[in-house]
Amino acid sequence: MSHFKKTLLGAAIAATTMAAGSANAYMLGDPNDANVEVYGVVSISAVDYGAKKFDDQGNEVTADGMVFENESRVGFRAAKTMTDDVEAFMQIESGWVLDDGAKLGNRDTFVGFRGEDWGSVRFGRMLTPMYELVDWPYSASNLGETFDRGWRAGERFNFDRKSQMGRYDSPMFGDMVKFSLAAGNGSSNEKDSDFYGGSVSVTPHEKITLHAAFETADQTDFDDNITGDTSAYFGGVEFRLTDNWNVLGAYKSADFEATDTTSYKEREITAYSLQTNYYMGDMNFRLGYADQQGDTDNLSDDGLDFTTISGELGYSFNSVYTFLRLAQHSGYYSHNGEEYDNFMVRIGTEWTF
Protein backbone atom coordinates (compact mmCIF):
# COMPACT_ATOMS: atom_id res chain seq x y z
CA MET A 1 0.00 0.00 0.00
CA SER A 2 1.43 3.44 -0.89
CA HIS A 3 2.31 5.90 1.85
CA PHE A 4 0.23 9.03 2.21
CA LYS A 5 1.42 12.50 3.18
CA LYS A 6 -0.12 14.01 6.28
CA THR A 7 -2.85 16.01 4.60
CA LEU A 8 -6.58 16.11 5.09
CA LEU A 9 -7.00 14.15 1.89
CA GLY A 10 -4.53 11.51 3.03
CA ALA A 11 -6.18 11.22 6.44
CA ALA A 12 -9.60 10.86 4.82
CA ILE A 13 -8.37 8.10 2.48
CA ALA A 14 -6.64 6.31 5.36
CA ALA A 15 -9.80 6.44 7.45
CA THR A 16 -11.86 5.09 4.54
CA THR A 17 -9.40 2.26 4.02
CA MET A 18 -9.57 1.33 7.72
CA ALA A 19 -13.34 1.30 7.56
CA ALA A 20 -13.10 -1.09 4.65
CA GLY A 21 -11.19 -3.52 6.85
CA SER A 22 -7.74 -3.32 5.28
CA ALA A 23 -5.19 -4.89 7.60
CA ASN A 24 -2.35 -2.75 6.21
CA ALA A 25 -3.89 0.69 6.85
CA TYR A 26 -2.99 2.62 9.97
CA MET A 27 -3.51 6.11 11.47
CA LEU A 28 -1.11 8.11 13.60
CA GLY A 29 -3.00 9.12 16.74
CA ASP A 30 -6.74 8.90 17.37
CA PRO A 31 -9.55 9.89 15.00
CA ASN A 32 -10.55 13.56 15.11
CA ASP A 33 -12.87 13.68 18.11
CA ALA A 34 -12.07 17.26 19.15
CA ASN A 35 -15.00 19.37 20.27
CA VAL A 36 -15.07 22.33 17.86
CA GLU A 37 -17.18 25.45 18.42
CA VAL A 38 -17.79 28.39 16.12
CA TYR A 39 -18.82 31.48 18.06
CA GLY A 40 -18.99 35.22 17.59
CA VAL A 41 -20.17 38.63 18.64
CA VAL A 42 -22.18 41.05 16.54
CA SER A 43 -21.29 44.58 17.62
CA ILE A 44 -21.85 47.61 15.43
CA SER A 45 -22.61 51.21 16.26
CA ALA A 46 -23.01 54.63 14.72
CA VAL A 47 -21.03 57.22 16.66
CA ASP A 48 -20.41 60.94 16.55
CA TYR A 49 -17.44 61.75 18.79
CA GLY A 50 -18.13 65.47 18.59
CA ALA A 51 -14.39 65.87 18.00
CA LYS A 52 -12.93 69.06 16.61
CA LYS A 53 -10.40 69.08 13.76
CA PHE A 54 -7.57 71.51 13.14
CA ASP A 55 -5.47 72.41 10.13
CA ASP A 56 -1.66 72.61 10.13
CA GLN A 57 -1.80 76.15 11.51
CA GLY A 58 -3.95 75.10 14.46
CA ASN A 59 -7.16 76.66 13.16
CA GLU A 60 -10.38 74.79 13.85
CA VAL A 61 -12.02 73.30 10.77
CA THR A 62 -15.10 71.15 10.18
CA ALA A 63 -15.53 68.51 12.86
CA ASP A 64 -15.87 64.80 12.17
CA GLY A 65 -19.43 63.59 11.67
CA MET A 66 -21.21 60.31 12.30
CA VAL A 67 -19.18 57.18 11.52
CA PHE A 68 -19.82 53.44 11.79
CA GLU A 69 -17.64 51.31 14.03
CA ASN A 70 -17.80 47.57 13.49
CA GLU A 71 -16.39 45.54 16.38
CA SER A 72 -18.03 42.28 15.26
CA ARG A 73 -15.83 39.22 15.54
CA VAL A 74 -15.89 35.50 14.92
CA GLY A 75 -13.80 32.79 16.50
CA PHE A 76 -13.13 29.09 16.71
CA ARG A 77 -12.59 27.02 19.85
CA ALA A 78 -11.56 23.41 20.04
CA ALA A 79 -10.71 21.00 22.86
CA LYS A 80 -9.40 17.47 23.03
CA THR A 81 -9.03 15.19 26.05
CA MET A 82 -5.43 14.12 26.70
CA THR A 83 -5.81 12.31 30.05
CA ASP A 84 -8.40 12.12 32.81
CA ASP A 85 -6.91 15.31 34.30
CA VAL A 86 -5.69 17.24 31.26
CA GLU A 87 -7.55 18.72 28.30
CA ALA A 88 -5.82 20.50 25.41
CA PHE A 89 -7.67 23.54 24.05
CA MET A 90 -7.22 26.37 21.57
CA GLN A 91 -8.88 29.52 20.31
CA ILE A 92 -8.53 31.69 17.20
CA GLU A 93 -10.47 34.95 17.04
CA SER A 94 -10.80 37.91 14.68
CA GLY A 95 -12.07 41.39 15.42
CA TRP A 96 -12.40 45.09 14.55
CA VAL A 97 -13.70 45.10 10.98
CA LEU A 98 -11.86 48.00 9.32
CA ASP A 99 -11.88 49.20 5.69
CA ASP A 100 -9.63 46.30 4.71
CA GLY A 101 -11.62 43.76 6.73
CA ALA A 102 -10.65 41.88 9.87
CA LYS A 103 -7.64 39.64 10.37
CA LEU A 104 -8.19 36.21 11.85
CA GLY A 105 -6.02 35.91 14.95
CA ASN A 106 -5.68 39.58 15.88
CA ARG A 107 -7.73 39.06 19.05
CA ASP A 108 -7.23 36.32 21.64
CA THR A 109 -5.55 33.43 19.80
CA PHE A 110 -3.77 30.78 21.82
CA VAL A 111 -3.21 27.12 22.67
CA GLY A 112 -3.26 25.67 26.17
CA PHE A 113 -3.93 22.91 28.65
CA ARG A 114 -6.43 22.84 31.50
CA GLY A 115 -7.77 20.72 34.28
CA GLU A 116 -10.71 21.11 36.61
CA ASP A 117 -8.55 20.81 39.73
CA TRP A 118 -5.47 22.85 38.76
CA GLY A 119 -6.63 25.55 36.34
CA SER A 120 -5.25 26.36 32.90
CA VAL A 121 -2.09 27.50 31.16
CA ARG A 122 -2.14 29.25 27.78
CA PHE A 123 0.46 30.40 25.27
CA GLY A 124 -0.03 32.92 22.48
CA ARG A 125 -1.94 36.16 22.08
CA MET A 126 -4.39 37.17 24.81
CA LEU A 127 -5.38 39.86 27.28
CA THR A 128 -2.98 40.54 30.13
CA PRO A 129 -4.38 39.84 33.62
CA MET A 130 -4.41 43.55 34.51
CA TYR A 131 -5.95 44.80 31.29
CA GLU A 132 -8.69 42.19 31.49
CA LEU A 133 -9.95 44.05 34.58
CA VAL A 134 -9.26 47.57 33.30
CA ASP A 135 -11.16 46.85 30.08
CA TRP A 136 -14.20 45.24 31.69
CA PRO A 137 -16.12 46.17 33.62
CA TYR A 138 -14.30 49.28 34.78
CA SER A 139 -14.04 50.99 31.35
CA ALA A 140 -17.61 50.24 30.27
CA SER A 141 -19.72 52.80 28.39
CA ASN A 142 -16.69 54.54 26.86
CA LEU A 143 -15.07 55.34 30.22
CA GLY A 144 -11.97 53.85 28.61
CA GLU A 145 -11.44 57.16 26.81
CA THR A 146 -10.07 58.29 30.19
CA PHE A 147 -9.52 55.18 32.34
CA ASP A 148 -7.89 53.08 29.61
CA ARG A 149 -5.52 55.24 27.59
CA GLY A 150 -2.83 52.67 26.81
CA TRP A 151 -3.51 53.16 23.10
CA ARG A 152 -2.20 56.74 23.24
CA ALA A 153 1.52 57.40 22.71
CA GLY A 154 3.04 58.74 25.90
CA GLU A 155 0.53 56.93 28.12
CA ARG A 156 1.39 53.30 27.38
CA PHE A 157 1.90 52.40 31.01
CA ASN A 158 0.55 48.88 30.50
CA PHE A 159 -0.16 46.46 27.66
CA ASP A 160 -3.59 45.30 26.53
CA ARG A 161 -3.04 42.15 24.47
CA LYS A 162 0.32 40.44 24.22
CA SER A 163 1.21 38.12 21.35
CA GLN A 164 4.21 36.48 23.00
CA MET A 165 2.91 35.58 26.42
CA GLY A 166 2.31 32.64 28.68
CA ARG A 167 -0.54 32.89 31.19
CA TYR A 168 -1.72 30.73 34.09
CA ASP A 169 -5.27 31.02 35.49
CA SER A 170 -6.07 29.24 38.73
CA PRO A 171 -9.33 27.51 39.57
CA MET A 172 -11.63 29.08 42.14
CA PHE A 173 -10.40 28.24 45.64
CA GLY A 174 -13.09 27.86 48.28
CA ASP A 175 -15.63 29.67 46.09
CA MET A 176 -13.73 32.83 47.05
CA VAL A 177 -10.28 33.34 45.48
CA LYS A 178 -8.76 32.97 42.04
CA PHE A 179 -5.65 34.46 40.48
CA SER A 180 -3.75 34.80 37.20
CA LEU A 181 -0.04 35.12 36.38
CA ALA A 182 1.55 36.02 33.06
CA ALA A 183 4.99 36.62 31.55
CA GLY A 184 6.51 37.15 28.15
CA ASN A 185 8.50 39.39 25.88
CA GLY A 186 8.06 43.13 26.16
CA SER A 187 7.95 45.29 23.06
CA SER A 188 10.65 43.30 21.27
CA ASN A 189 12.42 39.94 21.24
CA GLU A 190 15.55 41.34 22.86
CA LYS A 191 16.64 39.58 26.02
CA ASP A 192 16.32 42.74 28.13
CA SER A 193 12.74 43.42 27.00
CA ASP A 194 10.31 41.47 29.15
CA PHE A 195 6.91 41.65 30.79
CA TYR A 196 5.34 40.28 34.01
CA GLY A 197 1.83 40.66 35.33
CA GLY A 198 -0.78 39.17 37.60
CA SER A 199 -4.21 39.63 39.13
CA VAL A 200 -6.29 38.28 41.98
CA SER A 201 -10.05 38.33 42.59
CA VAL A 202 -11.53 37.76 46.04
CA THR A 203 -15.22 37.36 46.87
CA PRO A 204 -15.44 37.55 50.68
CA HIS A 205 -19.20 37.94 50.49
CA GLU A 206 -21.72 37.08 47.79
CA LYS A 207 -22.37 40.78 47.25
CA ILE A 208 -18.74 41.99 47.13
CA THR A 209 -15.86 41.17 44.77
CA LEU A 210 -12.40 42.72 45.16
CA HIS A 211 -9.85 42.93 42.33
CA ALA A 212 -6.14 43.72 42.37
CA ALA A 213 -3.52 43.55 39.62
CA PHE A 214 0.01 44.60 38.74
CA GLU A 215 2.19 44.80 35.63
CA THR A 216 5.84 45.59 34.99
CA ALA A 217 7.78 45.74 31.74
CA ASP A 218 11.39 46.54 30.86
CA GLN A 219 12.66 48.15 27.68
CA THR A 220 9.20 48.86 26.28
CA ASP A 221 8.22 51.24 23.47
CA PHE A 222 6.59 53.84 25.65
CA ASP A 223 6.44 56.72 23.18
CA ASP A 224 7.65 57.61 19.71
CA ASN A 225 11.37 56.81 19.70
CA ILE A 226 11.37 56.57 23.51
CA THR A 227 12.20 53.36 25.36
CA GLY A 228 11.88 52.75 29.07
CA ASP A 229 10.56 50.71 31.99
CA THR A 230 6.93 50.78 33.12
CA SER A 231 5.05 49.58 36.18
CA ALA A 232 1.34 49.74 36.91
CA TYR A 233 -0.96 48.81 39.80
CA PHE A 234 -4.73 48.38 39.91
CA GLY A 235 -7.45 47.92 42.51
CA GLY A 236 -11.20 47.57 42.03
CA VAL A 237 -14.35 46.65 43.90
CA GLU A 238 -17.84 45.64 42.84
CA PHE A 239 -20.81 45.95 45.20
CA ARG A 240 -23.94 44.04 44.22
CA LEU A 241 -26.36 46.04 46.36
CA THR A 242 -29.40 44.12 45.10
CA ASP A 243 -30.04 41.54 42.40
CA ASN A 244 -30.55 44.32 39.87
CA TRP A 245 -28.30 47.13 41.12
CA ASN A 246 -24.53 47.29 41.42
CA VAL A 247 -21.85 49.91 42.03
CA LEU A 248 -18.27 49.62 40.82
CA GLY A 249 -15.11 51.60 41.46
CA ALA A 250 -11.48 51.19 40.44
CA TYR A 251 -8.15 52.98 40.87
CA LYS A 252 -4.88 52.58 39.01
CA SER A 253 -1.47 54.18 39.15
CA ALA A 254 1.45 53.78 36.78
CA ASP A 255 4.84 55.23 36.00
CA PHE A 256 7.45 55.27 33.27
CA GLU A 257 11.21 55.78 33.51
CA ALA A 258 13.16 56.44 30.34
CA THR A 259 16.29 54.39 29.75
CA ASP A 260 17.51 56.48 26.82
CA THR A 261 18.01 60.21 26.30
CA THR A 262 14.63 61.94 26.00
CA SER A 263 13.04 65.30 26.63
CA TYR A 264 11.74 63.87 29.90
CA LYS A 265 12.90 61.06 32.17
CA GLU A 266 9.85 60.13 34.22
CA ARG A 267 6.09 60.21 33.81
CA GLU A 268 3.36 59.17 36.24
CA ILE A 269 -0.42 58.92 36.10
CA THR A 270 -3.24 58.13 38.51
CA ALA A 271 -6.79 57.38 37.41
CA TYR A 272 -10.07 56.17 38.82
CA SER A 273 -13.49 55.19 37.51
CA LEU A 274 -16.90 54.98 39.16
CA GLN A 275 -20.12 53.60 37.73
CA THR A 276 -23.48 52.21 38.67
CA ASN A 277 -25.79 49.86 36.78
CA TYR A 278 -29.49 49.42 37.41
CA TYR A 279 -31.43 46.67 35.63
CA MET A 280 -35.20 46.89 35.33
CA GLY A 281 -36.40 43.81 33.52
CA ASP A 282 -34.79 43.89 30.08
CA MET A 283 -33.76 47.52 30.46
CA ASN A 284 -30.37 48.72 31.69
CA PHE A 285 -29.39 52.15 33.02
CA ARG A 286 -25.70 52.96 33.46
CA LEU A 287 -23.93 56.08 34.75
CA GLY A 288 -20.17 56.47 34.93
CA TYR A 289 -17.36 58.89 35.68
CA ALA A 290 -13.61 58.58 35.12
CA ASP A 291 -10.69 60.89 35.83
CA GLN A 292 -6.97 60.78 35.03
CA GLN A 293 -4.17 63.09 36.18
CA GLY A 294 -0.47 62.95 35.45
CA ASP A 295 2.99 64.36 36.15
CA THR A 296 6.04 64.64 33.93
CA ASP A 297 9.38 64.87 35.76
CA ASN A 298 7.47 65.52 39.01
CA LEU A 299 5.59 68.51 37.57
CA SER A 300 1.86 68.56 36.91
CA ASP A 301 1.19 67.90 33.20
CA ASP A 302 -2.13 69.16 31.83
CA GLY A 303 -1.59 67.02 28.73
CA LEU A 304 -2.19 63.92 30.86
CA ASP A 305 -5.40 65.15 32.50
CA PHE A 306 -8.69 63.75 31.19
CA THR A 307 -12.25 63.24 32.41
CA THR A 308 -15.25 61.33 31.06
CA ILE A 309 -18.87 61.43 32.16
CA SER A 310 -21.05 58.80 30.49
CA GLY A 311 -24.59 57.51 30.53
CA GLU A 312 -26.22 54.56 28.81
CA LEU A 313 -29.76 53.39 28.21
CA GLY A 314 -30.07 49.88 26.83
CA TYR A 315 -32.77 47.30 26.17
CA SER A 316 -32.41 43.59 25.50
CA PHE A 317 -34.77 42.32 22.80
CA ASN A 318 -34.54 38.56 23.30
CA SER A 319 -30.79 38.86 24.09
CA VAL A 320 -30.17 41.39 21.29
CA TYR A 321 -28.90 44.39 23.28
CA THR A 322 -29.57 47.78 21.70
CA PHE A 323 -28.30 50.95 23.36
CA LEU A 324 -27.92 54.71 23.33
CA ARG A 325 -24.70 55.96 24.93
CA LEU A 326 -23.77 59.55 25.69
CA ALA A 327 -20.38 60.71 26.95
CA GLN A 328 -18.63 63.99 27.66
CA HIS A 329 -14.84 63.76 27.14
CA SER A 330 -12.60 66.56 28.37
CA GLY A 331 -8.86 67.02 28.03
CA TYR A 332 -6.23 68.68 25.85
CA TYR A 333 -5.31 68.36 22.20
CA SER A 334 -1.76 67.06 22.12
CA HIS A 335 -0.67 69.01 19.03
CA ASN A 336 -1.52 72.51 20.29
CA GLY A 337 -2.33 72.12 23.99
CA GLU A 338 -5.85 73.55 23.60
CA GLU A 339 -8.54 72.36 25.96
CA TYR A 340 -11.47 70.47 24.48
CA ASP A 341 -14.89 69.17 25.51
CA ASN A 342 -16.21 66.57 23.10
CA PHE A 343 -19.79 65.31 23.43
CA MET A 344 -20.08 61.76 22.05
CA VAL A 345 -23.31 60.11 20.89
CA ARG A 346 -23.29 56.38 20.12
CA ILE A 347 -26.19 54.17 19.01
CA GLY A 348 -25.54 50.48 18.56
CA THR A 349 -26.48 46.86 18.98
CA GLU A 350 -24.68 43.81 20.35
CA TRP A 351 -25.49 40.13 20.53
CA THR A 352 -23.64 36.83 20.63
CA PHE A 353 -23.96 33.62 18.65
C-alpha positions in Angstrom: 0.0 0.0 0.0 1.4 3.4 -0.9 2.3 5.9 1.9 0.2 9.0 2.2 1.4 12.5 3.2 -0.1 14.0 6.3 -2.8 16.0 4.6 -6.6 16.1 5.1 -7.0 14.1 1.9 -4.5 11.5 3.0 -6.2 11.2 6.4 -9.6 10.9 4.8 -8.4 8.1 2.5 -6.6 6.3 5.4 -9.8 6.4 7.5 -11.9 5.1 4.5 -9.4 2.3 4.0 -9.6 1.3 7.7 -13.3 1.3 7.6 -13.1 -1.1 4.6 -11.2 -3.5 6.9 -7.7 -3.3 5.3 -5.2 -4.9 7.6 -2.4 -2.8 6.2 -3.9 0.7 6.9 -3.0 2.6 10.0 -3.5 6.1 11.5 -1.1 8.1 13.6 -3.0 9.1 16.7 -6.7 8.9 17.4 -9.6 9.9 15.0 -10.6 13.6 15.1 -12.9 13.7 18.1 -12.1 17.3 19.1 -15.0 19.4 20.3 -15.1 22.3 17.9 -17.2 25.4 18.4 -17.8 28.4 16.1 -18.8 31.5 18.1 -19.0 35.2 17.6 -20.2 38.6 18.6 -22.2 41.0 16.5 -21.3 44.6 17.6 -21.8 47.6 15.4 -22.6 51.2 16.3 -23.0 54.6 14.7 -21.0 57.2 16.7 -20.4 60.9 16.6 -17.4 61.7 18.8 -18.1 65.5 18.6 -14.4 65.9 18.0 -12.9 69.1 16.6 -10.4 69.1 13.8 -7.6 71.5 13.1 -5.5 72.4 10.1 -1.7 72.6 10.1 -1.8 76.1 11.5 -4.0 75.1 14.5 -7.2 76.7 13.2 -10.4 74.8 13.8 -12.0 73.3 10.8 -15.1 71.2 10.2 -15.5 68.5 12.9 -15.9 64.8 12.2 -19.4 63.6 11.7 -21.2 60.3 12.3 -19.2 57.2 11.5 -19.8 53.4 11.8 -17.6 51.3 14.0 -17.8 47.6 13.5 -16.4 45.5 16.4 -18.0 42.3 15.3 -15.8 39.2 15.5 -15.9 35.5 14.9 -13.8 32.8 16.5 -13.1 29.1 16.7 -12.6 27.0 19.8 -11.6 23.4 20.0 -10.7 21.0 22.9 -9.4 17.5 23.0 -9.0 15.2 26.1 -5.4 14.1 26.7 -5.8 12.3 30.0 -8.4 12.1 32.8 -6.9 15.3 34.3 -5.7 17.2 31.3 -7.5 18.7 28.3 -5.8 20.5 25.4 -7.7 23.5 24.0 -7.2 26.4 21.6 -8.9 29.5 20.3 -8.5 31.7 17.2 -10.5 35.0 17.0 -10.8 37.9 14.7 -12.1 41.4 15.4 -12.4 45.1 14.5 -13.7 45.1 11.0 -11.9 48.0 9.3 -11.9 49.2 5.7 -9.6 46.3 4.7 -11.6 43.8 6.7 -10.6 41.9 9.9 -7.6 39.6 10.4 -8.2 36.2 11.9 -6.0 35.9 14.9 -5.7 39.6 15.9 -7.7 39.1 19.0 -7.2 36.3 21.6 -5.5 33.4 19.8 -3.8 30.8 21.8 -3.2 27.1 22.7 -3.3 25.7 26.2 -3.9 22.9 28.7 -6.4 22.8 31.5 -7.8 20.7 34.3 -10.7 21.1 36.6 -8.5 20.8 39.7 -5.5 22.8 38.8 -6.6 25.6 36.3 -5.3 26.4 32.9 -2.1 27.5 31.2 -2.1 29.3 27.8 0.5 30.4 25.3 0.0 32.9 22.5 -1.9 36.2 22.1 -4.4 37.2 24.8 -5.4 39.9 27.3 -3.0 40.5 30.1 -4.4 39.8 33.6 -4.4 43.5 34.5 -5.9 44.8 31.3 -8.7 42.2 31.5 -9.9 44.1 34.6 -9.3 47.6 33.3 -11.2 46.9 30.1 -14.2 45.2 31.7 -16.1 46.2 33.6 -14.3 49.3 34.8 -14.0 51.0 31.4 -17.6 50.2 30.3 -19.7 52.8 28.4 -16.7 54.5 26.9 -15.1 55.3 30.2 -12.0 53.9 28.6 -11.4 57.2 26.8 -10.1 58.3 30.2 -9.5 55.2 32.3 -7.9 53.1 29.6 -5.5 55.2 27.6 -2.8 52.7 26.8 -3.5 53.2 23.1 -2.2 56.7 23.2 1.5 57.4 22.7 3.0 58.7 25.9 0.5 56.9 28.1 1.4 53.3 27.4 1.9 52.4 31.0 0.5 48.9 30.5 -0.2 46.5 27.7 -3.6 45.3 26.5 -3.0 42.1 24.5 0.3 40.4 24.2 1.2 38.1 21.4 4.2 36.5 23.0 2.9 35.6 26.4 2.3 32.6 28.7 -0.5 32.9 31.2 -1.7 30.7 34.1 -5.3 31.0 35.5 -6.1 29.2 38.7 -9.3 27.5 39.6 -11.6 29.1 42.1 -10.4 28.2 45.6 -13.1 27.9 48.3 -15.6 29.7 46.1 -13.7 32.8 47.1 -10.3 33.3 45.5 -8.8 33.0 42.0 -5.6 34.5 40.5 -3.8 34.8 37.2 0.0 35.1 36.4 1.6 36.0 33.1 5.0 36.6 31.6 6.5 37.1 28.1 8.5 39.4 25.9 8.1 43.1 26.2 8.0 45.3 23.1 10.7 43.3 21.3 12.4 39.9 21.2 15.5 41.3 22.9 16.6 39.6 26.0 16.3 42.7 28.1 12.7 43.4 27.0 10.3 41.5 29.2 6.9 41.7 30.8 5.3 40.3 34.0 1.8 40.7 35.3 -0.8 39.2 37.6 -4.2 39.6 39.1 -6.3 38.3 42.0 -10.1 38.3 42.6 -11.5 37.8 46.0 -15.2 37.4 46.9 -15.4 37.6 50.7 -19.2 37.9 50.5 -21.7 37.1 47.8 -22.4 40.8 47.3 -18.7 42.0 47.1 -15.9 41.2 44.8 -12.4 42.7 45.2 -9.9 42.9 42.3 -6.1 43.7 42.4 -3.5 43.5 39.6 0.0 44.6 38.7 2.2 44.8 35.6 5.8 45.6 35.0 7.8 45.7 31.7 11.4 46.5 30.9 12.7 48.1 27.7 9.2 48.9 26.3 8.2 51.2 23.5 6.6 53.8 25.7 6.4 56.7 23.2 7.6 57.6 19.7 11.4 56.8 19.7 11.4 56.6 23.5 12.2 53.4 25.4 11.9 52.7 29.1 10.6 50.7 32.0 6.9 50.8 33.1 5.1 49.6 36.2 1.3 49.7 36.9 -1.0 48.8 39.8 -4.7 48.4 39.9 -7.5 47.9 42.5 -11.2 47.6 42.0 -14.3 46.6 43.9 -17.8 45.6 42.8 -20.8 45.9 45.2 -23.9 44.0 44.2 -26.4 46.0 46.4 -29.4 44.1 45.1 -30.0 41.5 42.4 -30.6 44.3 39.9 -28.3 47.1 41.1 -24.5 47.3 41.4 -21.8 49.9 42.0 -18.3 49.6 40.8 -15.1 51.6 41.5 -11.5 51.2 40.4 -8.1 53.0 40.9 -4.9 52.6 39.0 -1.5 54.2 39.2 1.4 53.8 36.8 4.8 55.2 36.0 7.4 55.3 33.3 11.2 55.8 33.5 13.2 56.4 30.3 16.3 54.4 29.8 17.5 56.5 26.8 18.0 60.2 26.3 14.6 61.9 26.0 13.0 65.3 26.6 11.7 63.9 29.9 12.9 61.1 32.2 9.8 60.1 34.2 6.1 60.2 33.8 3.4 59.2 36.2 -0.4 58.9 36.1 -3.2 58.1 38.5 -6.8 57.4 37.4 -10.1 56.2 38.8 -13.5 55.2 37.5 -16.9 55.0 39.2 -20.1 53.6 37.7 -23.5 52.2 38.7 -25.8 49.9 36.8 -29.5 49.4 37.4 -31.4 46.7 35.6 -35.2 46.9 35.3 -36.4 43.8 33.5 -34.8 43.9 30.1 -33.8 47.5 30.5 -30.4 48.7 31.7 -29.4 52.2 33.0 -25.7 53.0 33.5 -23.9 56.1 34.8 -20.2 56.5 34.9 -17.4 58.9 35.7 -13.6 58.6 35.1 -10.7 60.9 35.8 -7.0 60.8 35.0 -4.2 63.1 36.2 -0.5 63.0 35.5 3.0 64.4 36.1 6.0 64.6 33.9 9.4 64.9 35.8 7.5 65.5 39.0 5.6 68.5 37.6 1.9 68.6 36.9 1.2 67.9 33.2 -2.1 69.2 31.8 -1.6 67.0 28.7 -2.2 63.9 30.9 -5.4 65.1 32.5 -8.7 63.7 31.2 -12.3 63.2 32.4 -15.2 61.3 31.1 -18.9 61.4 32.2 -21.0 58.8 30.5 -24.6 57.5 30.5 -26.2 54.6 28.8 -29.8 53.4 28.2 -30.1 49.9 26.8 -32.8 47.3 26.2 -32.4 43.6 25.5 -34.8 42.3 22.8 -34.5 38.6 23.3 -30.8 38.9 24.1 -30.2 41.4 21.3 -28.9 44.4 23.3 -29.6 47.8 21.7 -28.3 50.9 23.4 -27.9 54.7 23.3 -24.7 56.0 24.9 -23.8 59.6 25.7 -20.4 60.7 27.0 -18.6 64.0 27.7 -14.8 63.8 27.1 -12.6 66.6 28.4 -8.9 67.0 28.0 -6.2 68.7 25.9 -5.3 68.4 22.2 -1.8 67.1 22.1 -0.7 69.0 19.0 -1.5 72.5 20.3 -2.3 72.1 24.0 -5.8 73.5 23.6 -8.5 72.4 26.0 -11.5 70.5 24.5 -14.9 69.2 25.5 -16.2 66.6 23.1 -19.8 65.3 23.4 -20.1 61.8 22.1 -23.3 60.1 20.9 -23.3 56.4 20.1 -26.2 54.2 19.0 -25.5 50.5 18.6 -26.5 46.9 19.0 -24.7 43.8 20.3 -25.5 40.1 20.5 -23.6 36.8 20.6 -24.0 33.6 18.7 
